[in-house]
Amino acid sequence: MYIDFLLKIFKESIDRDAIIWKNKSYNYGWLDDNITKCQQLIDSHQLENGSVVALKGDFSPNSIALLLALIERSCIIVPLTNTSSKNENILFDIAQVEFVFRINQRDIISFESVFKQPENNYYKVIKKSKHPGLVLFTSGTSGAPKAAVHDFMVLLEKFKTRRHAFRTLNFLLFDHWGGLNTMFYILSNSGVVIATKDRNPENICRLIGAHQIELLPATPTFLNLMLLSGAYKNHDLNSLKIISYGTEPMPESTLKRLKMIFPNVKLLQTYGLIELGVMQSKSEKNDSLWVKVGGDGYETRVVDGLLEIKAKSAMLGYLNAPSPFTEDGWFKTGDEVLQKGDYIKILGRKSEIINVGGEKVYPQEVENVILDIDNVAEVAIYGEKNSIMGNIVCAKVRLVKDEDKKLFIARLKKYCREKLQNYKVPVKVKFVVEELYSKRFKKIRAEK
């Protein structure tokens, strides 16, 4: 009933590849059959409509089939990855999870009951409508993760419009709308989902070459790592037609290098939020950070320099945080932007801006400069309290190879003073060996 439009497409494409996982192909006939088997599995555990079910997995064949079966059985689904085990109980408590399906690395499904009693008003709305629901967690890089509640039927509506199918790497994660959006786009256009657990640059480039992948949706952080590693030199990536990027601001230096290394690939900036879904976007030029966002079902406006969006696909609300909507239904994104006609340029999150003696410092601007310095692998700019200036600018830097720290700091500050106003130049530089990004390949700026 709820995924009839998808099942129709699957039956029309029965012999075509739907999923490639661990170098094995699964066609649409297999997917259709296994959705039915997963529905029988759900029924055997006597799950009712509106049951809150955590689904822990990745984009493996059974994870995909079980997700679609849970939608068809109108459950409220909480997708999680197997890397979220250390805070699993916290997430279960926030989402008021009743049941858990786990899919392991061999794609074997297991089940357990948690016995929470969901009492949230948003859940009551979904249950009353008899629709499937979806709960997505924010990354939580600036505090506890917030749980966004969606009516799944509203999110699925846009996939009923058929578009061009690409052979696509499902890079973004299973617990993030960016990853799920990619999966639904591919399947609703009878394309091929190429899935992998190993998201390091060498393996991603190997998969692109081995499976003639046409579309790579990724984060700027990952794309910078891919360029830095040189993995793109080791494999034939000529099949690539589009590299799309989003979830965080793109460094200008990374974008310029991408254009130089992949001159025939379209570079597409995307914009989406867990709370709203993914919007249609159009970059002004291949190497431009100016982008037009919106499309059917979305309206945008800028209020006091901050982007606000009204969306048909907006969440009902957070389970564990106040509403981020205005009284007339606009979502306050917290992103500071510049405007140029219909195009916007994202400067960064308002919450990450550093106030130095009354002057604004955008971390992304300083990071763009430092990434141009030789031997810098990653950099994260953050603020530190200061009794005189209010805050000072600090930098965490991961080097490509070891070098004299004092000489590097002198080189960094000299270069920054040539490119930036003095108050934007980092006062403190901290060297780190660990990666400066989360499991979602998004930059982590805040000090731990």
TORKOL-4160 file (C-alpha; in steps of 0.2 Angstrom, whole numbers, padded with zeros to 4 digits, m for minus):
448
<pt num="1" X="0000" Y="0000" Z="0000"/>
<pt num="2" X="0013" Y="0013" Z="0006"/>
<pt num="3" X="0027" Y="0007" Z="m0006"/>
<pt num="4" X="0015" Y="0001" Z="m0021"/>
<pt num="5" X="0024" Y="0013" Z="m0032"/>
<pt num="6" X="0041" Y="0006" Z="m0028"/>
<pt num="7" X="0035" Y="m0012" Z="m0030"/>
<pt num="8" X="0027" Y="m0008" Z="m0047"/>
<pt num="9" X="0044" Y="m0002" Z="m0053"/>
<pt num="10" X="0053" Y="m0017" Z="m0045"/>
<pt num="11" X="0041" Y="m0029" Z="m0055"/>
<pt num="12" X="0045" Y="m0020" Z="m0071"/>
<pt num="13" X="0063" Y="m0021" Z="m0068"/>
<pt num="14" X="0064" Y="m0039" Z="m0061"/>
<pt num="15" X="0080" Y="m0045" Z="m0070"/>
<pt num="16" X="0089" Y="m0029" Z="m0068"/>
<pt num="17" X="0103" Y="m0026" Z="m0055"/>
<pt num="18" X="0096" Y="m0017" Z="m0039"/>
<pt num="19" X="0110" Y="m0019" Z="m0027"/>
<pt num="20" X="0128" Y="m0023" Z="m0027"/>
<pt num="21" X="0135" Y="m0028" Z="m0010"/>
<pt num="22" X="0152" Y="m0037" Z="m0007"/>
<pt num="23" X="0154" Y="m0039" Z="m0026"/>
<pt num="24" X="0138" Y="m0049" Z="m0028"/>
<pt num="25" X="0123" Y="m0043" Z="m0037"/>
<pt num="26" X="0105" Y="m0044" Z="m0032"/>
<pt num="27" X="0091" Y="m0040" Z="m0044"/>
<pt num="28" X="0074" Y="m0032" Z="m0042"/>
<pt num="29" X="0066" Y="m0049" Z="m0042"/>
<pt num="30" X="0076" Y="m0054" Z="m0027"/>
<pt num="31" X="0072" Y="m0037" Z="m0018"/>
<pt num="32" X="0053" Y="m0039" Z="m0022"/>
<pt num="33" X="0054" Y="m0057" Z="m0015"/>
<pt num="34" X="0063" Y="m0052" Z="0001"/>
<pt num="35" X="0052" Y="m0038" Z="0005"/>
<pt num="36" X="0038" Y="m0051" Z="0006"/>
<pt num="37" X="0049" Y="m0062" Z="0017"/>
<pt num="38" X="0053" Y="m0048" Z="0028"/>
<pt num="39" X="0035" Y="m0044" Z="0030"/>
<pt num="40" X="0032" Y="m0062" Z="0035"/>
<pt num="41" X="0046" Y="m0060" Z="0048"/>
<pt num="42" X="0038" Y="m0044" Z="0055"/>
<pt num="43" X="0021" Y="m0053" Z="0056"/>
<pt num="44" X="0029" Y="m0068" Z="0065"/>
<pt num="45" X="0035" Y="m0056" Z="0079"/>
<pt num="46" X="0017" Y="m0049" Z="0080"/>
<pt num="47" X="0022" Y="m0031" Z="0078"/>
<pt num="48" X="0008" Y="m0019" Z="0077"/>
<pt num="49" X="0005" Y="m0004" Z="0066"/>
<pt num="50" X="0014" Y="0011" Z="0074"/>
<pt num="51" X="0027" Y="0000" Z="0083"/>
<pt num="52" X="0043" Y="0010" Z="0086"/>
<pt num="53" X="0057" Y="m0001" Z="0078"/>
<pt num="54" X="0075" Y="0002" Z="0078"/>
<pt num="55" X="0084" Y="m0005" Z="0062"/>
<pt num="56" X="0102" Y="m0007" Z="0065"/>
<pt num="57" X="0112" Y="m0010" Z="0049"/>
<pt num="58" X="0119" Y="m0002" Z="0033"/>
<pt num="59" X="0114" Y="m0003" Z="0015"/>
<pt num="60" X="0115" Y="m0021" Z="0014"/>
<pt num="61" X="0102" Y="m0031" Z="0004"/>
<pt num="62" X="0092" Y="m0037" Z="0019"/>
<pt num="63" X="0093" Y="m0020" Z="0028"/>
<pt num="64" X="0085" Y="m0012" Z="0012"/>
<pt num="65" X="0072" Y="m0026" Z="0011"/>
<pt num="66" X="0068" Y="m0025" Z="0029"/>
<pt num="67" X="0067" Y="m0006" Z="0029"/>
<pt num="68" X="0054" Y="m0006" Z="0015"/>
<pt num="69" X="0044" Y="m0020" Z="0023"/>
<pt num="70" X="0043" Y="m0010" Z="0039"/>
<pt num="71" X="0037" Y="0005" Z="0029"/>
<pt num="72" X="0024" Y="m0006" Z="0022"/>
<pt num="73" X="0019" Y="m0012" Z="0039"/>
<pt num="74" X="0017" Y="0006" Z="0044"/>
<pt num="75" X="0030" Y="0005" Z="0058"/>
<pt num="76" X="0039" Y="0020" Z="0066"/>
<pt num="77" X="0057" Y="0016" Z="0060"/>
<pt num="78" X="0073" Y="0022" Z="0069"/>
<pt num="79" X="0087" Y="0018" Z="0057"/>
<pt num="80" X="0104" Y="0016" Z="0066"/>
<pt num="81" X="0121" Y="0011" Z="0060"/>
<pt num="82" X="0131" Y="m0003" Z="0069"/>
<pt num="83" X="0144" Y="0011" Z="0074"/>
<pt num="84" X="0132" Y="0019" Z="0086"/>
<pt num="85" X="0133" Y="0004" Z="0098"/>
<pt num="86" X="0142" Y="0014" Z="0112"/>
<pt num="87" X="0127" Y="0026" Z="0114"/>
<pt num="88" X="0114" Y="0014" Z="0109"/>
<pt num="89" X="0104" Y="0014" Z="0125"/>
<pt num="90" X="0103" Y="0033" Z="0125"/>
<pt num="91" X="0096" Y="0033" Z="0107"/>
<pt num="92" X="0084" Y="0020" Z="0111"/>
<pt num="93" X="0078" Y="0030" Z="0126"/>
<pt num="94" X="0076" Y="0046" Z="0117"/>
<pt num="95" X="0066" Y="0037" Z="0103"/>
<pt num="96" X="0056" Y="0026" Z="0115"/>
<pt num="97" X="0061" Y="0011" Z="0105"/>
<pt num="98" X="0050" Y="m0005" Z="0107"/>
<pt num="99" X="0059" Y="m0018" Z="0096"/>
<pt num="100" X="0075" Y="m0019" Z="0087"/>
<pt num="101" X="0081" Y="m0028" Z="0071"/>
<pt num="102" X="0099" Y="m0030" Z="0069"/>
<pt num="103" X="0108" Y="m0034" Z="0053"/>
<pt num="104" X="0126" Y="m0040" Z="0055"/>
<pt num="105" X="0140" Y="m0039" Z="0043"/>
<pt num="106" X="0135" Y="m0056" Z="0035"/>
<pt num="107" X="0118" Y="m0048" Z="0032"/>
<pt num="108" X="0109" Y="m0060" Z="0045"/>
<pt num="109" X="0094" Y="m0053" Z="0054"/>
<pt num="110" X="0091" Y="m0054" Z="0072"/>
<pt num="111" X="0077" Y="m0048" Z="0083"/>
<pt num="112" X="0074" Y="m0042" Z="0101"/>
<pt num="113" X="0061" Y="m0033" Z="0111"/>
<pt num="114" X="0065" Y="m0018" Z="0122"/>
<pt num="115" X="0048" Y="m0015" Z="0129"/>
<pt num="116" X="0048" Y="0004" Z="0130"/>
<pt num="117" X="0031" Y="0012" Z="0130"/>
<pt num="118" X="0030" Y="0026" Z="0117"/>
<pt num="119" X="0020" Y="0041" Z="0123"/>
<pt num="120" X="0025" Y="0056" Z="0113"/>
<pt num="121" X="0012" Y="0066" Z="0104"/>
<pt num="122" X="0020" Y="0066" Z="0087"/>
<pt num="123" X="0019" Y="0047" Z="0088"/>
<pt num="124" X="0001" Y="0048" Z="0092"/>
<pt num="125" X="m0002" Y="0059" Z="0076"/>
<pt num="126" X="0007" Y="0046" Z="0065"/>
<pt num="127" X="m0002" Y="0031" Z="0073"/>
<pt num="128" X="m0019" Y="0040" Z="0070"/>
<pt num="129" X="m0015" Y="0043" Z="0052"/>
<pt num="130" X="m0010" Y="0024" Z="0051"/>
<pt num="131" X="0006" Y="0030" Z="0041"/>
<pt num="132" X="0024" Y="0024" Z="0043"/>
<pt num="133" X="0035" Y="0035" Z="0053"/>
<pt num="134" X="0053" Y="0039" Z="0053"/>
<pt num="135" X="0065" Y="0045" Z="0067"/>
<pt num="136" X="0082" Y="0053" Z="0062"/>
<pt num="137" X="0095" Y="0059" Z="0074"/>
<pt num="138" X="0106" Y="0074" Z="0071"/>
<pt num="139" X="0124" Y="0072" Z="0072"/>
<pt num="140" X="0126" Y="0079" Z="0090"/>
<pt num="141" X="0143" Y="0087" Z="0086"/>
<pt num="142" X="0137" Y="0102" Z="0096"/>
<pt num="143" X="0128" Y="0093" Z="0110"/>
<pt num="144" X="0116" Y="0079" Z="0113"/>
<pt num="145" X="0108" Y="0072" Z="0097"/>
<pt num="146" X="0090" Y="0078" Z="0093"/>
<pt num="147" X="0077" Y="0066" Z="0087"/>
<pt num="148" X="0067" Y="0072" Z="0072"/>
<pt num="149" X="0050" Y="0064" Z="0069"/>
<pt num="150" X="0043" Y="0062" Z="0051"/>
<pt num="151" X="0028" Y="0056" Z="0043"/>
<pt num="152" X="0037" Y="0044" Z="0031"/>
<pt num="153" X="0023" Y="0045" Z="0018"/>
<pt num="154" X="0027" Y="0064" Z="0016"/>
<pt num="155" X="0045" Y="0060" Z="0013"/>
<pt num="156" X="0041" Y="0047" Z="0000"/>
<pt num="157" X="0030" Y="0058" Z="m0011"/>
<pt num="158" X="0044" Y="0066" Z="m0021"/>
<pt num="159" X="0050" Y="0049" Z="m0027"/>
<pt num="160" X="0034" Y="0045" Z="m0036"/>
<pt num="161" X="0041" Y="0057" Z="m0050"/>
<pt num="162" X="0052" Y="0046" Z="m0061"/>
<pt num="163" X="0069" Y="0053" Z="m0065"/>
<pt num="164" X="0085" Y="0048" Z="m0073"/>
<pt num="165" X="0094" Y="0033" Z="m0065"/>
<pt num="166" X="0112" Y="0032" Z="m0061"/>
<pt num="167" X="0124" Y="0019" Z="m0055"/>
<pt num="168" X="0127" Y="0026" Z="m0038"/>
<pt num="169" X="0138" Y="0023" Z="m0023"/>
<pt num="170" X="0127" Y="0024" Z="m0007"/>
<pt num="171" X="0141" Y="0033" Z="0002"/>
<pt num="172" X="0131" Y="0043" Z="0015"/>
<pt num="173" X="0126" Y="0033" Z="0030"/>
<pt num="174" X="0110" Y="0022" Z="0034"/>
<pt num="175" X="0105" Y="0033" Z="0049"/>
<pt num="176" X="0106" Y="0049" Z="0039"/>
<pt num="177" X="0092" Y="0056" Z="0027"/>
<pt num="178" X="0106" Y="0060" Z="0014"/>
<pt num="179" X="0110" Y="0041" Z="0013"/>
<pt num="180" X="0091" Y="0036" Z="0013"/>
<pt num="181" X="0087" Y="0049" Z="0000"/>
<pt num="182" X="0100" Y="0043" Z="m0011"/>
<pt num="183" X="0094" Y="0025" Z="m0009"/>
<pt num="184" X="0076" Y="0029" Z="m0013"/>
<pt num="185" X="0081" Y="0040" Z="m0028"/>
<pt num="186" X="0090" Y="0025" Z="m0035"/>
<pt num="187" X="0077" Y="0012" Z="m0032"/>
<pt num="188" X="0063" Y="0023" Z="m0038"/>
<pt num="189" X="0071" Y="0025" Z="m0055"/>
<pt num="190" X="0077" Y="0007" Z="m0056"/>
<pt num="191" X="0095" Y="0011" Z="m0054"/>
<pt num="192" X="0109" Y="0002" Z="m0045"/>
<pt num="193" X="0113" Y="0004" Z="m0027"/>
<pt num="194" X="0132" Y="0000" Z="m0024"/>
<pt num="195" X="0134" Y="m0002" Z="m0006"/>
<pt num="196" X="0149" Y="m0004" Z="0005"/>
<pt num="197" X="0154" Y="m0004" Z="0024"/>
<pt num="198" X="0172" Y="0002" Z="0020"/>
<pt num="199" X="0171" Y="0021" Z="0016"/>
<pt num="200" X="0190" Y="0024" Z="0015"/>
<pt num="201" X="0196" Y="0034" Z="m0001"/>
<pt num="202" X="0206" Y="0019" Z="m0008"/>
<pt num="203" X="0191" Y="0007" Z="m0007"/>
<pt num="204" X="0178" Y="0020" Z="m0014"/>
<pt num="205" X="0189" Y="0024" Z="m0029"/>
<pt num="206" X="0191" Y="0005" Z="m0032"/>
<pt num="207" X="0172" Y="0003" Z="m0031"/>
<pt num="208" X="0170" Y="0017" Z="m0044"/>
<pt num="209" X="0182" Y="0008" Z="m0056"/>
<pt num="210" X="0176" Y="m0009" Z="m0053"/>
<pt num="211" X="0157" Y="m0005" Z="m0055"/>
<pt num="212" X="0157" Y="0009" Z="m0067"/>
<pt num="213" X="0149" Y="0021" Z="m0054"/>
<pt num="214" X="0142" Y="0037" Z="m0062"/>
<pt num="215" X="0136" Y="0046" Z="m0046"/>
<pt num="216" X="0147" Y="0049" Z="m0030"/>
<pt num="217" X="0137" Y="0058" Z="m0017"/>
<pt num="218" X="0149" Y="0063" Z="m0003"/>
<pt num="219" X="0154" Y="0076" Z="0010"/>
<pt num="220" X="0167" Y="0089" Z="0007"/>
<pt num="221" X="0178" Y="0081" Z="0021"/>
<pt num="222" X="0178" Y="0065" Z="0012"/>
<pt num="223" X="0182" Y="0073" Z="m0005"/>
<pt num="224" X="0197" Y="0082" Z="0003"/>
<pt num="225" X="0203" Y="0066" Z="0011"/>
<pt num="226" X="0201" Y="0057" Z="m0006"/>
<pt num="227" X="0212" Y="0071" Z="m0015"/>
<pt num="228" X="0224" Y="0071" Z="m0001"/>
<pt num="229" X="0227" Y="0052" Z="m0002"/>
<pt num="230" X="0229" Y="0051" Z="m0020"/>
<pt num="231" X="0218" Y="0036" Z="m0021"/>
<pt num="232" X="0210" Y="0043" Z="m0037"/>
<pt num="233" X="0226" Y="0040" Z="m0046"/>
<pt num="234" X="0226" Y="0022" Z="m0043"/>
<pt num="235" X="0210" Y="0018" Z="m0052"/>
<pt num="236" X="0200" Y="0021" Z="m0068"/>
<pt num="237" X="0187" Y="0034" Z="m0063"/>
<pt num="238" X="0181" Y="0039" Z="m0080"/>
<pt num="239" X="0164" Y="0032" Z="m0077"/>
<pt num="240" X="0160" Y="0046" Z="m0065"/>
<pt num="241" X="0148" Y="0059" Z="m0072"/>
<pt num="242" X="0143" Y="0068" Z="m0056"/>
<pt num="243" X="0151" Y="0071" Z="m0039"/>
<pt num="244" X="0138" Y="0079" Z="m0027"/>
<pt num="245" X="0143" Y="0086" Z="m0010"/>
<pt num="246" X="0133" Y="0093" Z="0005"/>
<pt num="247" X="0130" Y="0091" Z="0023"/>
<pt num="248" X="0143" Y="0104" Z="0027"/>
<pt num="249" X="0152" Y="0119" Z="0019"/>
<pt num="250" X="0164" Y="0115" Z="0005"/>
<pt num="251" X="0182" Y="0123" Z="0006"/>
<pt num="252" X="0185" Y="0133" Z="m0009"/>
<pt num="253" X="0203" Y="0125" Z="m0011"/>
<pt num="254" X="0195" Y="0108" Z="m0011"/>
<pt num="255" X="0182" Y="0113" Z="m0025"/>
<pt num="256" X="0195" Y="0120" Z="m0036"/>
<pt num="257" X="0206" Y="0104" Z="m0035"/>
<pt num="258" X="0191" Y="0093" Z="m0039"/>
<pt num="259" X="0187" Y="0104" Z="m0054"/>
<pt num="260" X="0206" Y="0102" Z="m0060"/>
<pt num="261" X="0207" Y="0084" Z="m0057"/>
<pt num="262" X="0189" Y="0079" Z="m0063"/>
<pt num="263" X="0187" Y="0092" Z="m0077"/>
<pt num="264" X="0173" Y="0082" Z="m0086"/>
<pt num="265" X="0163" Y="0078" Z="m0070"/>
<pt num="266" X="0148" Y="0089" Z="m0065"/>
<pt num="267" X="0151" Y="0096" Z="m0047"/>
<pt num="268" X="0134" Y="0098" Z="m0039"/>
<pt num="269" X="0132" Y="0106" Z="m0022"/>
<pt num="270" X="0116" Y="0099" Z="m0013"/>
<pt num="271" X="0107" Y="0106" Z="0002"/>
<pt num="272" X="0097" Y="0096" Z="0014"/>
<pt num="273" X="0093" Y="0094" Z="0032"/>
<pt num="274" X="0087" Y="0079" Z="0043"/>
<pt num="275" X="0072" Y="0090" Z="0048"/>
<pt num="276" X="0066" Y="0095" Z="0030"/>
<pt num="277" X="0073" Y="0082" Z="0018"/>
<pt num="278" X="0084" Y="0086" Z="0003"/>
<pt num="279" X="0080" Y="0100" Z="m0009"/>
<pt num="280" X="0083" Y="0102" Z="m0028"/>
<pt num="281" X="0099" Y="0112" Z="m0031"/>
<pt num="282" X="0108" Y="0120" Z="m0045"/>
<pt num="283" X="0126" Y="0127" Z="m0043"/>
<pt num="284" X="0130" Y="0143" Z="m0052"/>
<pt num="285" X="0145" Y="0136" Z="m0060"/>
<pt num="286" X="0155" Y="0120" Z="m0058"/>
<pt num="287" X="0168" Y="0128" Z="m0047"/>
<pt num="288" X="0156" Y="0140" Z="m0038"/>
<pt num="289" X="0150" Y="0139" Z="m0020"/>
<pt num="290" X="0134" Y="0149" Z="m0025"/>
<pt num="291" X="0119" Y="0138" Z="m0026"/>
<pt num="292" X="0101" Y="0139" Z="m0030"/>
<pt num="293" X="0090" Y="0128" Z="m0018"/>
<pt num="294" X="0072" Y="0125" Z="m0017"/>
<pt num="295" X="0061" Y="0116" Z="m0030"/>
<pt num="296" X="0043" Y="0109" Z="m0028"/>
<pt num="297" X="0037" Y="0109" Z="m0010"/>
<pt num="298" X="0050" Y="0121" Z="m0004"/>
<pt num="299" X="0051" Y="0140" Z="0000"/>
<pt num="300" X="0066" Y="0149" Z="0006"/>
<pt num="301" X="0069" Y="0166" Z="0013"/>
<pt num="302" X="0084" Y="0175" Z="0022"/>
<pt num="303" X="0080" Y="0184" Z="0039"/>
<pt num="304" X="0094" Y="0194" Z="0047"/>
<pt num="305" X="0107" Y="0184" Z="0036"/>
<pt num="306" X="0100" Y="0167" Z="0042"/>
<pt num="307" X="0092" Y="0155" Z="0030"/>
<pt num="308" X="0074" Y="0150" Z="0034"/>
<pt num="309" X="0064" Y="0136" Z="0024"/>
<pt num="310" X="0046" Y="0131" Z="0023"/>
<pt num="311" X="0044" Y="0113" Z="0017"/>
<pt num="312" X="0030" Y="0101" Z="0014"/>
<pt num="313" X="0041" Y="0087" Z="0019"/>
<pt num="314" X="0046" Y="0096" Z="0036"/>
<pt num="315" X="0047" Y="0085" Z="0051"/>
<pt num="316" X="0033" Y="0085" Z="0064"/>
<pt num="317" X="0045" Y="0090" Z="0077"/>
<pt num="318" X="0059" Y="0085" Z="0089"/>
<pt num="319" X="0056" Y="0071" Z="0102"/>
<pt num="320" X="0068" Y="0079" Z="0114"/>
<pt num="321" X="0070" Y="0098" Z="0110"/>
<pt num="322" X="0060" Y="0113" Z="0107"/>
<pt num="323" X="0052" Y="0117" Z="0090"/>
<pt num="324" X="0064" Y="0126" Z="0078"/>
<pt num="325" X="0049" Y="0132" Z="0068"/>
<pt num="326" X="0042" Y="0150" Z="0067"/>
<pt num="327" X="0024" Y="0153" Z="0071"/>
<pt num="328" X="0020" Y="0153" Z="0052"/>
<pt num="329" X="0030" Y="0137" Z="0049"/>
<pt num="330" X="0047" Y="0142" Z="0043"/>
<pt num="331" X="0062" Y="0131" Z="0049"/>
<pt num="332" X="0076" Y="0141" Z="0056"/>
<pt num="333" X="0091" Y="0132" Z="0049"/>
<pt num="334" X="0105" Y="0142" Z="0059"/>
<pt num="335" X="0115" Y="0144" Z="0042"/>
<pt num="336" X="0122" Y="0161" Z="0039"/>
<pt num="337" X="0121" Y="0165" Z="0020"/>
<pt num="338" X="0125" Y="0178" Z="0007"/>
<pt num="339" X="0112" Y="0182" Z="m0007"/>
<pt num="340" X="0115" Y="0185" Z="m0025"/>
<pt num="341" X="0099" Y="0185" Z="m0035"/>
<pt num="342" X="0091" Y="0168" Z="m0033"/>
<pt num="343" X="0108" Y="0161" Z="m0027"/>
<pt num="344" X="0115" Y="0159" Z="m0009"/>
<pt num="345" X="0132" Y="0156" Z="m0002"/>
<pt num="346" X="0133" Y="0147" Z="0014"/>
<pt num="347" X="0145" Y="0155" Z="0026"/>
<pt num="348" X="0143" Y="0143" Z="0041"/>
<pt num="349" X="0133" Y="0139" Z="0056"/>
<pt num="350" X="0128" Y="0154" Z="0067"/>
<pt num="351" X="0132" Y="0143" Z="0082"/>
<pt num="352" X="0150" Y="0141" Z="0076"/>
<pt num="353" X="0154" Y="0159" Z="0073"/>
<pt num="354" X="0168" Y="0166" Z="0084"/>
<pt num="355" X="0166" Y="0183" Z="0091"/>
<pt num="356" X="0183" Y="0191" Z="0093"/>
<pt num="357" X="0182" Y="0209" Z="0101"/>
<pt num="358" X="0165" Y="0211" Z="0092"/>
<pt num="359" X="0171" Y="0205" Z="0075"/>
<pt num="360" X="0164" Y="0189" Z="0067"/>
<pt num="361" X="0175" Y="0175" Z="0062"/>
<pt num="362" X="0168" Y="0162" Z="0051"/>
<pt num="363" X="0178" Y="0145" Z="0054"/>
<pt num="364" X="0176" Y="0140" Z="0036"/>
<pt num="365" X="0185" Y="0156" Z="0030"/>
<pt num="366" X="0200" Y="0153" Z="0040"/>
<pt num="367" X="0201" Y="0134" Z="0036"/>
<pt num="368" X="0200" Y="0138" Z="0018"/>
<pt num="369" X="0216" Y="0148" Z="0019"/>
<pt num="370" X="0225" Y="0135" Z="0030"/>
<pt num="371" X="0221" Y="0121" Z="0019"/>
<pt num="372" X="0231" Y="0130" Z="0005"/>
<pt num="373" X="0247" Y="0128" Z="0016"/>
<pt num="374" X="0258" Y="0114" Z="0011"/>
<pt num="375" X="0258" Y="0098" Z="0022"/>
<pt num="376" X="0241" Y="0102" Z="0030"/>
<pt num="377" X="0229" Y="0086" Z="0029"/>
<pt num="378" X="0215" Y="0093" Z="0040"/>
<pt num="379" X="0211" Y="0109" Z="0050"/>
<pt num="380" X="0197" Y="0113" Z="0062"/>
<pt num="381" X="0195" Y="0131" Z="0068"/>
<pt num="382" X="0186" Y="0134" Z="0085"/>
<pt num="383" X="0185" Y="0148" Z="0098"/>
<pt num="384" X="0192" Y="0149" Z="0115"/>
<pt num="385" X="0186" Y="0161" Z="0129"/>
<pt num="386" X="0198" Y="0175" Z="0132"/>
<pt num="387" X="0196" Y="0188" Z="0146"/>
<pt num="388" X="0202" Y="0203" Z="0135"/>
<pt num="389" X="0195" Y="0199" Z="0117"/>
<pt num="390" X="0180" Y="0188" Z="0123"/>
<pt num="391" X="0186" Y="0174" Z="0112"/>
<pt num="392" X="0202" Y="0170" Z="0102"/>
<pt num="393" X="0204" Y="0160" Z="0086"/>
<pt num="394" X="0212" Y="0143" Z="0088"/>
<pt num="395" X="0216" Y="0129" Z="0076"/>
<pt num="396" X="0218" Y="0110" Z="0077"/>
<pt num="397" X="0229" Y="0104" Z="0063"/>
<pt num="398" X="0233" Y="0087" Z="0057"/>
<pt num="399" X="0249" Y="0086" Z="0046"/>
<pt num="400" X="0252" Y="0075" Z="0031"/>
<pt num="401" X="0270" Y="0071" Z="0038"/>
<pt num="402" X="0279" Y="0077" Z="0053"/>
<pt num="403" X="0289" Y="0093" Z="0053"/>
<pt num="404" X="0296" Y="0105" Z="0066"/>
<pt num="405" X="0281" Y="0112" Z="0075"/>
<pt num="406" X="0288" Y="0129" Z="0079"/>
<pt num="407" X="0293" Y="0132" Z="0061"/>
<pt num="408" X="0276" Y="0126" Z="0054"/>
<pt num="409" X="0266" Y="0138" Z="0066"/>
<pt num="410" X="0277" Y="0152" Z="0061"/>
<pt num="411" X="0274" Y="0148" Z="0042"/>
<pt num="412" X="0255" Y="0146" Z="0046"/>
<pt num="413" X="0253" Y="0163" Z="0055"/>
<pt num="414" X="0264" Y="0172" Z="0041"/>
<pt num="415" X="0253" Y="0165" Z="0027"/>
<pt num="416" X="0237" Y="0169" Z="0037"/>
<pt num="417" X="0242" Y="0187" Z="0040"/>
<pt num="418" X="0245" Y="0189" Z="0021"/>
<pt num="419" X="0227" Y="0183" Z="0018"/>
<pt num="420" X="0216" Y="0187" Z="0033"/>
<pt num="421" X="0213" Y="0202" Z="0045"/>
<pt num="422" X="0224" Y="0200" Z="0061"/>
<pt num="423" X="0209" Y="0195" Z="0072"/>
<pt num="424" X="0206" Y="0180" Z="0061"/>
<pt num="425" X="0223" Y="0173" Z="0062"/>
<pt num="426" X="0224" Y="0158" Z="0075"/>
<pt num="427" X="0232" Y="0163" Z="0091"/>
<pt num="428" X="0234" Y="0145" Z="0096"/>
<pt num="429" X="0239" Y="0130" Z="0085"/>
<pt num="430" X="0236" Y="0113" Z="0092"/>
<pt num="431" X="0243" Y="0098" Z="0083"/>
<pt num="432" X="0233" Y="0082" Z="0082"/>
<pt num="433" X="0235" Y="0064" Z="0075"/>
<pt num="434" X="0217" Y="0059" Z="0075"/>
<pt num="435" X="0205" Y="0063" Z="0061"/>
<pt num="436" X="0195" Y="0078" Z="0063"/>
<pt num="437" X="0179" Y="0071" Z="0057"/>
<pt num="438" X="0164" Y="0061" Z="0063"/>
<pt num="439" X="0158" Y="0044" Z="0057"/>
<pt num="440" X="0147" Y="0054" Z="0045"/>
<pt num="441" X="0162" Y="0061" Z="0037"/>
<pt num="442" X="0158" Y="0079" Z="0044"/>
<pt num="443" X="0171" Y="0090" Z="0051"/>
<pt num="444" X="0171" Y="0091" Z="0071"/>
<pt num="445" X="0176" Y="0109" Z="0076"/>
<pt num="446" X="0172" Y="0110" Z="0095"/>
<pt num="447" X="0185" Y="0106" Z="0107"/>
<pt num="448" X="0181" Y="0089" Z="0117"/>
